[in-house]
Amino acid sequence: MHLPKLQAIPYNRDSARLFSAVAEWPWSVFLDSGKPGSDQGRYDIIAAEPVITVVTRNGETRIVGPDSDTTSRANPFVLLRETLGKIQRTESLPFIGGAIGYAGYGLANCLTALPTVSTDPSGMPDMCFGIYEWALVVDHQKRQSWLVGQSEDGTSEQQWNNLIALFSFYQTVPEGESFGVAGDIQSNLSLQQYSTAFDEIQRYIQDGDCYQVNYAQEFSANCHGSPWNAYSKLRELNPSPYGAYLNTPYGQILSSSPERFLRLSGKLVETKPIKGTKPRSSNPQVDAGLLRDLENSEKERAENLMIVDLLRNDLGKCCEPGTIQVPKLFKVESFATVHHLVSKITGTLAAGKDALDLLSDCFPGGSITGAPKYRAMEIIEELEPDPRGIYCGTVGYIGFDGEMDTNIAIRTMVHRDGKIHFSAGGGIVADSNMESEYQETFDKAGAILEMLAGNY
């Protein structure tokens, strides 16, 4: 690993136009910060053609490089660290090259003793990362774009010049086949089945097994056309600060996540759990009332606090004692279709720890399991009809410089073999109402359902 080389690229406010130039390239990835100019959207990252790929399925990880092809059943995060190599600290962009990809919720089975009772219906690997030696980083705050690459034995001079020309002069490319859904969108849970599971969770809570369980239903539909077109529409309907489009050989990931899982910048660790949701209204007065209801809801605050305490404990595994703080508690953030109650927890990474230690110790995110975490995960495994797959895992990057930023893979679709899959859930506690919790899953899926109702 060598110090990165940088080339300024003309700024384009719409990074999606730039990504369209490489959308069909092997392993192309787009980490999308949402609506430029908003409080949340700053950096977008585009990359393709990784030099190494790291793919885990059923506990076995395959690592394929230019001159190698190996498999291992070791901890996938440890293998990813070894593949990234020695950390090279820099003071430049948030991403200078490194790993971009996803770790599905199902990867927890490689890290814990959780039993797996069935197979992920989407058929996707449990973990899928590419190691990228070049990337385009767009800074919407400074209105600057930079092509970053690895010098010397990294990106070749010819490839580098081609990338500069591509992103400097790119205008448009022919659109792919129009995306649409064929037939009805199916759920793996009927209202009656959801109600039965809800009652079981209430029994576990009353028996003292747990305090909260995040329970989800999965939707699926047959589809046709370009998944990139589908994502392009989704980001218009529901711009999100931790969005992503990943074009893997196994299928495409379309994420419009509003939730940060883990960020590591230098030694500063940050997580921003969401727990608490109200739908948006087109009537400004009604919408403001819904926001106030969420802000003042004792139930939603109690749920949020449970997860804050859980994540403080998770961060404590990797952070210096006494450094964990909660600078933001119970703050409402508003998105296209819902209001969310969000908190922020920070800490200082302990000596000898790195991004992959942090990811391994905290995975999967506590906001989408429940409390206590392991028991909630056991109940999820027992009661949800199908494994979650990518849903509630994480999408993001770990750089050659040790920096990391990842989301919680909610509001996330998987496109594979002419089918689209996505899930939505919510935290169930002792005073939850079944009908309200069931409706909340549809509120959260609202932007995706709206997108799938049209053709793009």
C-alpha positions as CSV (number, residue, x, y, z in Angstrom):
1,M,0.0,0.0,0.0
2,H,1.3,3.4,-1.0
3,L,0.2,7.0,-0.4
4,P,-2.7,7.9,-2.7
5,K,-2.5,10.1,-5.7
6,L,-5.2,12.6,-6.3
7,Q,-6.7,14.3,-9.4
8,A,-9.4,17.0,-9.2
9,I,-12.4,16.2,-11.3
10,P,-15.1,18.8,-12.4
11,Y,-17.8,18.8,-9.8
12,N,-21.2,17.4,-10.7
13,R,-24.1,18.0,-8.2
14,D,-25.7,14.7,-9.3
15,S,-23.3,11.9,-8.5
16,A,-25.8,9.4,-10.0
17,R,-25.0,10.8,-13.5
18,L,-21.3,10.0,-12.9
19,F,-22.1,6.5,-11.5
20,S,-24.2,5.8,-14.6
21,A,-20.9,5.7,-16.6
22,V,-19.7,2.6,-14.6
23,A,-23.0,1.2,-13.4
24,E,-22.6,-2.0,-15.5
25,W,-18.9,-2.4,-14.8
26,P,-17.8,-5.4,-12.7
27,W,-18.4,-4.9,-9.0
28,S,-19.3,-1.2,-9.4
29,V,-20.4,0.5,-6.2
30,F,-22.0,3.8,-5.3
31,L,-22.1,5.0,-1.7
32,D,-24.8,7.7,-1.9
33,S,-25.2,10.4,0.8
34,G,-28.6,11.5,-0.4
35,K,-29.8,14.9,-1.4
36,P,-26.9,17.3,-2.0
37,G,-27.2,20.5,0.0
38,S,-29.1,18.9,2.8
39,D,-27.8,18.6,6.4
40,Q,-27.0,15.0,5.9
41,G,-25.6,14.7,2.3
42,R,-21.9,15.4,1.9
43,Y,-19.7,12.7,0.5
44,D,-20.5,10.3,-2.3
45,I,-18.1,7.5,-3.3
46,I,-18.0,5.7,-6.7
47,A,-15.7,2.7,-7.5
48,A,-15.5,-0.4,-9.7
49,E,-13.2,-3.2,-10.8
50,P,-11.7,-4.3,-7.5
51,V,-8.3,-6.0,-7.5
52,I,-9.4,-8.5,-4.9
53,T,-12.8,-9.9,-3.9
54,V,-13.8,-11.4,-0.5
55,V,-17.0,-13.4,-0.5
56,T,-18.4,-15.4,2.4
57,R,-21.1,-18.1,2.1
58,N,-22.1,-20.6,4.7
59,G,-19.1,-20.0,6.9
60,E,-16.5,-20.3,4.0
61,T,-14.8,-17.2,2.7
62,R,-13.3,-17.2,-0.8
63,I,-10.6,-14.6,-1.6
64,V,-9.8,-14.0,-5.3
65,G,-6.9,-11.8,-6.4
66,P,-5.0,-11.3,-9.6
67,D,-2.8,-14.4,-9.1
68,S,-4.6,-16.2,-6.2
69,D,-7.8,-18.0,-5.3
70,T,-8.0,-19.2,-1.6
71,T,-10.7,-20.3,0.8
72,S,-10.9,-20.2,4.6
73,R,-13.4,-20.8,7.4
74,A,-11.7,-18.3,9.7
75,N,-13.6,-15.2,11.0
76,P,-14.6,-13.3,7.9
77,F,-13.7,-9.9,9.4
78,V,-10.3,-11.1,10.3
79,L,-9.8,-12.3,6.7
80,L,-11.0,-8.9,5.4
81,R,-8.4,-7.2,7.7
82,E,-5.6,-9.4,6.4
83,T,-6.6,-8.7,2.8
84,L,-6.6,-5.0,3.4
85,G,-3.1,-5.1,4.6
86,K,-1.1,-2.7,6.8
87,I,-2.9,0.6,7.7
88,Q,-1.5,3.7,6.1
89,R,-2.7,6.8,7.9
90,T,-3.4,9.9,5.8
91,E,-5.0,13.3,6.3
92,S,-6.9,13.5,3.0
93,L,-10.3,12.3,1.9
94,P,-12.7,10.1,3.8
95,F,-11.9,7.2,1.5
96,I,-8.6,6.7,-0.3
97,G,-9.2,3.1,-1.5
98,G,-9.9,0.0,0.4
99,A,-12.9,-2.3,1.0
100,I,-16.4,-1.5,-0.1
101,G,-19.3,-4.0,0.2
102,Y,-21.8,-5.5,2.6
103,A,-22.0,-7.9,5.5
104,G,-25.4,-9.5,5.8
105,Y,-27.2,-10.1,9.1
106,G,-26.7,-13.8,8.4
107,L,-23.0,-13.3,9.0
108,A,-23.8,-13.3,12.7
109,N,-24.0,-17.1,12.4
110,C,-20.2,-17.1,11.6
111,L,-19.5,-15.0,14.7
112,T,-21.9,-16.5,17.3
113,A,-23.4,-19.9,18.1
114,L,-26.8,-18.9,16.7
115,P,-28.5,-21.8,14.9
116,T,-29.6,-21.3,11.3
117,V,-32.9,-23.0,10.5
118,S,-33.5,-22.2,6.9
119,T,-31.8,-20.7,3.8
120,D,-31.9,-17.0,2.7
121,P,-34.5,-16.9,-0.1
122,S,-32.5,-14.2,-2.0
123,G,-29.6,-16.6,-2.5
124,M,-27.0,-13.9,-1.8
125,P,-23.6,-14.5,-0.1
126,D,-23.4,-13.6,3.6
127,M,-20.6,-11.2,3.0
128,C,-19.3,-9.5,-0.2
129,F,-16.5,-7.0,-0.3
130,G,-14.2,-5.7,-3.1
131,I,-10.8,-4.2,-2.5
132,Y,-10.7,-1.1,-4.7
133,E,-7.5,0.8,-5.7
134,W,-9.3,3.7,-7.2
135,A,-12.4,5.7,-6.3
136,L,-14.2,8.9,-7.2
137,V,-15.0,10.9,-4.0
138,V,-17.5,13.8,-4.4
139,D,-17.7,16.4,-1.6
140,H,-21.0,18.3,-1.9
141,Q,-20.2,20.7,0.9
142,K,-17.0,22.0,-0.9
143,R,-18.4,21.3,-4.3
144,Q,-15.3,19.3,-5.2
145,S,-14.6,15.9,-6.7
146,W,-11.4,13.9,-6.5
147,L,-10.2,10.8,-8.3
148,V,-8.1,8.9,-5.8
149,G,-5.8,6.0,-6.7
150,Q,-2.9,4.0,-5.3
151,S,0.5,5.0,-6.7
152,E,3.3,2.8,-8.0
153,D,2.0,-0.8,-8.1
154,G,-1.6,0.3,-7.9
155,T,-3.7,1.9,-10.7
156,S,-1.8,1.8,-14.0
157,E,-1.1,5.1,-15.8
158,Q,-3.3,4.2,-18.7
159,Q,-6.2,3.2,-16.5
160,W,-5.7,6.4,-14.5
161,N,-5.8,8.6,-17.5
162,N,-8.9,6.8,-18.9
163,L,-10.7,7.3,-15.6
164,I,-9.8,11.0,-15.5
165,A,-11.2,11.4,-19.0
166,L,-14.3,9.3,-18.3
167,F,-15.4,11.3,-15.2
168,S,-14.2,14.7,-16.5
169,F,-16.1,14.6,-19.8
170,Y,-18.9,12.2,-19.1
171,Q,-22.4,13.5,-20.1
172,T,-24.8,10.6,-20.4
173,V,-25.2,7.0,-21.5
174,P,-28.2,5.1,-23.0
175,E,-30.6,4.1,-20.2
176,G,-31.1,0.4,-19.4
177,E,-34.3,-1.5,-19.8
178,S,-37.2,0.1,-17.9
179,F,-37.7,-1.5,-14.4
180,G,-41.1,-2.8,-13.3
181,V,-42.7,-5.4,-11.1
182,A,-44.8,-8.2,-12.6
183,G,-47.7,-9.4,-10.4
184,D,-48.4,-8.7,-6.8
185,I,-45.9,-8.0,-4.0
186,Q,-46.0,-10.9,-1.6
187,S,-45.2,-11.0,2.1
188,N,-43.9,-14.0,4.0
189,L,-46.3,-13.1,6.9
190,S,-50.0,-12.7,6.9
191,L,-51.6,-10.4,9.5
192,Q,-52.6,-13.5,11.5
193,Q,-49.1,-14.9,11.4
194,Y,-47.7,-11.6,12.5
195,S,-50.2,-11.5,15.3
196,T,-49.2,-15.0,16.5
197,A,-45.6,-14.0,16.5
198,F,-46.4,-10.8,18.3
199,D,-48.1,-12.8,21.1
200,E,-45.1,-15.1,21.4
201,I,-42.8,-12.1,21.8
202,Q,-45.1,-10.6,24.4
203,R,-44.9,-14.0,26.3
204,Y,-41.1,-13.9,26.2
205,I,-41.1,-10.3,27.5
206,Q,-43.5,-11.2,30.3
207,D,-41.3,-14.2,31.2
208,G,-38.3,-12.0,31.5
209,D,-36.4,-13.4,28.5
210,C,-36.1,-10.0,26.8
211,Y,-37.2,-6.4,26.9
212,Q,-37.5,-5.7,23.2
213,V,-37.4,-7.7,20.0
214,N,-37.2,-6.2,16.5
215,Y,-39.5,-8.3,14.3
216,A,-39.8,-8.0,10.5
217,Q,-41.7,-9.3,7.5
218,E,-40.1,-9.8,4.1
219,F,-41.7,-8.7,0.8
220,S,-40.8,-10.1,-2.6
221,A,-42.0,-9.7,-6.2
222,N,-41.0,-10.8,-9.7
223,C,-39.5,-7.9,-11.7
224,H,-37.9,-7.0,-15.0
225,G,-35.5,-4.4,-16.3
226,S,-32.6,-2.4,-14.9
227,P,-32.2,-2.4,-11.1
228,W,-30.0,0.7,-11.5
229,N,-33.1,2.5,-12.9
230,A,-35.1,1.3,-9.9
231,Y,-32.4,2.7,-7.5
232,S,-32.3,6.0,-9.4
233,K,-36.0,6.4,-8.8
234,L,-35.8,5.3,-5.2
235,R,-33.2,7.9,-4.4
236,E,-35.5,10.6,-5.8
237,L,-38.4,9.4,-3.7
238,N,-36.4,8.8,-0.6
239,P,-33.0,10.5,-0.5
240,S,-31.1,9.0,2.4
241,P,-27.8,9.8,4.1
242,Y,-26.5,6.2,4.0
243,G,-27.8,5.0,0.6
244,A,-25.9,2.6,-1.6
245,Y,-26.0,0.7,-4.9
246,L,-23.8,-2.4,-5.2
247,N,-23.5,-4.3,-8.5
248,T,-22.1,-7.6,-7.5
249,P,-22.0,-10.8,-9.7
250,Y,-24.6,-12.4,-7.4
251,G,-27.2,-9.6,-7.5
252,Q,-27.7,-5.9,-6.9
253,I,-28.1,-4.2,-3.5
254,L,-30.3,-1.1,-3.5
255,S,-30.2,0.6,-0.1
256,S,-31.9,3.9,1.0
257,S,-30.9,3.5,4.6
258,P,-31.4,6.5,7.0
259,E,-29.2,4.9,9.8
260,R,-25.5,5.0,10.4
261,F,-24.2,1.8,12.1
262,L,-20.5,2.6,12.8
263,R,-18.1,5.4,11.8
264,L,-14.5,5.4,12.7
265,S,-12.5,8.6,12.0
266,G,-9.0,8.6,13.5
267,K,-9.8,7.3,17.0
268,L,-13.4,8.7,17.2
269,V,-16.1,6.1,17.1
270,E,-19.7,7.1,16.3
271,T,-23.0,5.2,16.1
272,K,-26.5,6.7,15.5
273,P,-29.3,4.2,16.4
274,I,-32.8,4.8,15.2
275,K,-35.6,3.6,17.4
276,G,-39.0,5.3,17.2
277,T,-41.0,6.0,14.0
278,K,-44.0,8.0,12.9
279,P,-45.3,8.3,9.3
280,R,-45.1,11.7,7.4
281,S,-48.2,13.5,6.3
282,S,-48.7,15.8,3.2
283,N,-50.6,18.2,5.5
284,P,-48.0,20.4,7.2
285,Q,-50.0,20.8,10.4
286,V,-50.7,17.1,10.7
287,D,-47.0,16.4,9.9
288,A,-45.9,18.7,12.6
289,G,-48.3,17.1,15.1
290,L,-46.9,13.6,14.2
291,L,-43.3,14.9,14.8
292,R,-44.3,16.3,18.2
293,D,-46.1,13.0,19.1
294,L,-42.8,11.2,18.4
295,E,-40.7,13.7,20.2
296,N,-42.8,13.4,23.3
297,S,-43.7,9.7,23.3
298,E,-42.5,8.0,26.5
299,K,-42.9,4.6,24.9
300,E,-40.6,5.5,21.9
301,R,-38.1,7.2,24.2
302,A,-38.0,4.1,26.4
303,E,-37.4,1.9,23.4
304,N,-34.6,4.2,22.1
305,L,-33.0,4.3,25.6
306,M,-32.9,0.5,25.7
307,I,-30.9,0.4,22.4
308,V,-28.6,3.3,23.5
309,D,-27.7,1.3,26.6
310,L,-27.1,-1.8,24.5
311,L,-24.8,0.1,22.1
312,R,-22.9,1.7,24.9
313,N,-22.2,-1.8,26.1
314,D,-21.1,-2.9,22.5
315,L,-18.8,0.1,22.1
316,G,-17.3,-0.6,25.5
317,K,-15.8,-3.8,24.0
318,C,-13.5,-1.6,21.8
319,C,-13.3,1.8,23.3
320,E,-11.2,3.3,26.1
321,P,-12.9,3.2,29.4
322,G,-14.6,6.4,30.4
323,T,-14.8,7.8,26.8
324,I,-18.3,6.7,25.8
325,Q,-20.7,9.6,25.7
326,V,-24.2,10.2,24.4
327,P,-24.1,13.7,22.8
328,K,-27.5,13.4,21.2
329,L,-30.5,11.7,22.8
330,F,-34.1,11.4,21.4
331,K,-33.7,13.8,18.5
332,V,-36.2,13.7,15.6
333,E,-34.8,13.4,12.1
334,S,-37.3,13.6,9.2
335,F,-37.1,11.7,6.0
336,A,-39.4,11.5,2.9
337,T,-42.0,9.1,4.4
338,V,-41.2,8.9,8.1
339,H,-40.0,10.8,11.2
340,H,-37.4,8.9,13.2
341,L,-36.2,9.2,16.8
342,V,-32.4,9.2,16.7
343,S,-29.6,9.2,19.3
344,K,-25.8,9.4,18.9
345,I,-23.2,7.5,20.9
346,T,-19.5,8.2,20.7
347,G,-16.3,6.8,22.1
348,T,-12.5,6.7,21.6
349,L,-11.1,3.5,20.1
350,A,-8.8,1.7,22.5
351,A,-5.1,1.2,21.7
352,G,-4.5,-1.9,19.7
353,K,-8.0,-2.0,18.2
354,D,-9.0,-1.2,14.6
355,A,-12.1,-0.8,12.4
356,L,-12.5,-4.6,11.9
357,D,-12.4,-5.2,15.7
358,L,-15.1,-2.6,16.1
359,L,-17.2,-4.0,13.4
360,S,-16.9,-7.6,14.7
361,D,-17.6,-6.7,18.3
362,C,-20.7,-4.7,17.5
363,F,-22.2,-6.7,14.7
364,P,-25.1,-6.8,14.0
365,G,-26.4,-3.5,15.1
366,G,-28.4,-3.5,18.3
367,S,-31.1,-1.2,17.0
368,I,-32.4,-4.0,14.7
369,T,-32.1,-6.9,17.1
370,G,-33.5,-5.9,20.5
371,A,-32.4,-6.3,24.1
372,P,-30.7,-8.2,25.5
373,K,-29.1,-8.6,22.1
374,Y,-28.2,-12.3,21.9
375,R,-31.6,-13.5,23.3
376,A,-33.4,-11.2,21.0
377,M,-31.5,-12.7,18.1
378,E,-32.4,-16.2,19.2
379,I,-36.1,-15.1,19.2
380,I,-35.8,-13.5,15.8
381,E,-34.3,-16.7,14.4
382,E,-37.1,-18.8,15.9
383,L,-40.1,-16.6,14.9
384,E,-39.2,-14.9,11.5
385,P,-40.1,-17.3,8.7
386,D,-37.0,-16.7,6.6
387,P,-33.4,-15.6,7.4
388,R,-32.8,-11.9,7.0
389,G,-29.9,-12.2,4.6
390,I,-28.5,-8.7,3.9
391,Y,-31.4,-6.9,5.7
392,C,-30.2,-5.5,9.0
393,G,-26.6,-6.2,8.2
394,T,-24.4,-3.4,7.0
395,V,-23.2,-1.7,3.8
396,G,-20.1,0.6,3.7
397,Y,-16.4,1.0,3.5
398,I,-13.2,0.3,5.4
399,G,-10.3,2.2,3.9
400,F,-6.6,1.4,3.5
401,D,-6.1,4.2,6.1
402,G,-8.3,2.5,8.7
403,E,-11.2,4.8,8.3
404,M,-14.7,3.3,8.3
405,D,-18.3,4.3,7.7
406,T,-21.2,1.8,7.5
407,N,-25.0,1.8,7.6
408,I,-27.6,-0.4,9.0
409,A,-29.0,-2.2,5.9
410,I,-32.7,-1.2,6.3
411,R,-34.9,0.2,3.5
412,T,-32.7,-2.1,1.4
413,M,-33.7,-4.2,-1.6
414,V,-31.9,-7.2,-3.1
415,H,-32.3,-7.8,-6.9
416,R,-31.4,-11.3,-8.1
417,D,-32.6,-13.6,-10.9
418,G,-35.6,-11.5,-11.8
419,K,-36.9,-11.1,-8.2
420,I,-36.7,-8.2,-5.7
421,H,-36.6,-8.8,-2.0
422,F,-36.9,-6.3,0.9
423,S,-38.0,-6.3,4.5
424,A,-39.3,-4.0,7.2
425,G,-39.7,-4.4,10.9
426,G,-40.0,-2.6,14.2
427,G,-39.2,-3.0,17.9
428,I,-41.8,-4.7,20.0
429,V,-41.9,-4.0,23.8
430,A,-44.3,-4.8,26.6
431,D,-46.7,-2.0,25.9
432,S,-46.7,-2.3,22.1
433,N,-50.0,-2.5,20.1
434,M,-50.0,-5.3,17.5
435,E,-52.0,-3.3,14.9
436,S,-49.7,-0.3,15.3
437,E,-46.5,-2.3,15.0
438,Y,-47.8,-4.1,12.0
439,Q,-48.7,-0.8,10.3
440,E,-45.3,0.6,11.1
441,T,-43.7,-2.0,8.9
442,F,-45.7,-0.7,6.0
443,D,-44.8,2.9,6.9
444,K,-41.1,2.1,6.8
445,A,-41.5,0.3,3.5
446,G,-43.5,3.1,2.0
447,A,-40.9,4.6,-0.3
448,I,-40.0,1.2,-1.7
449,L,-43.6,0.3,-2.2
450,E,-44.2,3.6,-3.9
451,M,-41.2,3.0,-6.2
452,L,-42.4,-0.5,-7.1
453,A,-45.8,0.8,-8.0
454,G,-44.5,2.5,-11.1
455,N,-42.2,1.7,-14.1
456,Y,-38.9,3.4,-14.5
